[in-house]
Amino acid sequence: MERIQEALAKARAQRQQGSATRTQHAATPSPSQPVEEAWTALAPFKLNRAALKRNRVVAAEPGRDAAPYDLLRTKIIHQAKTNDWRRVAIVSPDMGAGKSTTLANLAFSFERQRDMRVMCLDLDLRRPALHKVLAQKPDHSMAELLDGHVRFAEHGLRLGERVGFGLNNGPASNPSELLLSRAAREALDGIERDYSPDLTFFDISPLNASDDNIAFLQNVDCAVIIAAAESTPMSRIDQAERQVAELTNVMGIVLNKCRYVSDAEGYDYY
């Protein structure tokens, strides 16, 4: 408990100090390589549409199935621009809510948003899943990037022209300590400086899984909470909202895996 309290105090101080400079870092390209060239140099995403379909990444193609994620994308853009938020955590109260699948679908939805660049980074370092959902086999992990052993230019993937991924090839041995480290902060600031994304999404561990999210949530501007219909109790959603609100701003709550279809479903898509 003392370690968590110390982590909270340290992260709070770092967030207060760093929040004023993140926008400046994101808007300032690296003098050694222009932003456009940095994006172009990233390895292209290897698209496996059959695997994406099996993994419920329905937004890989525009249309009726992608419409809910396009709507979520639009709401996120509105909230981010209104509040000048750039870093967005995707989190869930418990395991199995579908946060990684939600982020994967959002990534494809953002790829169709022609005037924005977006980074999607998997910082669920205990049980990473985003690479599995996307059917990718990265050579490195985000842990190697956060501790300075790998540059994002060597590790990142590019979907289309404006969506970047930082994935994992396995769990990390010391996720809490790594997420709290100065090297990790510098690595994330470096990504923003070199690639100047309009938004950066972080897939982080469930709130009940560990103190990893406590170590990291104060470094983001806001969080989207993913809850599973008929699975996540309302008490856990309320608890998660209070817990996140103590650390950062709550952008909203998404009810995932919902089987209810309203009369308006599919309007304009038939």
Secondary structure, 3 states (H helix, E strand, C coil): CHHHHHHHHHHHHHHHHHHHHHHHHHHCCCCCCCHHHHHHHCEECCCCHHHHHHCCCHHHCCCCCCHHHHHHHHHHHHHHHHHCCCEEEEECCCCCCCHHHHHHHHHHHHHCCCCCCEEEEECCCCCCCHHHHCCCCCCCCHHHHHCCCCCHHHHCEEECCCEEEECCCCCCCCHHHHHHCHHHHHHHHHHHHHHCCCEEEEECCCCCCCCHHHHHHHHCCEEEEEEECCCCCHHHHHHHHHHHHCCCEEEEEEEECCCCCCCCCCCCCC
